[in-house]
Amino acid sequence: MTLGAAVAALDFDGDGIPDDYEQARGTDFEEPADGAADLDGDGYDGVAEYVMDTNPHNSAPFEI
């Protein structure tokens, strides 16, 4: 059995959020500060929003 190599998600700015997620959610993949920022004032920083797969620009817990 041959296992394929895992491909790590790109994170250009090193903020802990993959570039593709940042581009899809409207944050800047070249700005490391947005990983620690709470852009929508809901108490969760950008990394937490990524882990929970929520929108960093919407303070509602889930998108409807």
LINGIZI-V102535 format. One record per residue. N is the residue number from 1. RES is the residue in one letter. PSI is psi as a letter, one per 30 degrees, with the letter a starting at -180 (* if undefined). OMEGA is omega in whole degrees, -180 to 180 (* if undefined). Layout:
n = (N;N)
res = (RES;RES)
psi = (PSI;PSI)
omega = (OMEGA;OMEGA)
//
This chain:
n = (1;2;3;4;5;6;7;8;9;10;11;12;13;14;15;16;17;18;19;20;21;22;23;24;25;26;27;28;29;30;31;32;33;34;35;36;37;38;39;40;41;42;43;44;45;46;47;48;49;50;51;52;53;54;55;56;57;58;59;60;61;62;63;64)
res = (M;T;L;G;A;A;V;A;A;L;D;F;D;G;D;G;I;P;D;D;Y;E;Q;A;R;G;T;D;F;E;E;P;A;D;G;A;A;D;L;D;G;D;G;Y;D;G;V;A;E;Y;V;M;D;T;N;P;H;N;S;A;P;F;E;I)
psi = (k;k;k;l;k;k;j;k;k;k;i;e;f;g;g;g;k;k;e;e;e;e;e;e;g;g;l;j;f;g;j;f;f;f;e;f;k;i;f;g;g;g;f;k;l;e;e;e;e;e;e;f;h;l;k;f;g;j;f;k;e;k;k;*)
omega = (178;178;178;178;176;179;179;177;179;178;-173;-175;176;-178;179;180;-179;-178;-178;176;-180;180;180;-177;174;173;-172;-179;177;-178;-177;-177;-177;175;-180;-176;173;-171;-178;175;-179;179;-180;177;-176;179;178;178;178;-178;-180;-177;175;-177;-179;178;-177;-177;175;-176;179;177;180;*)
//
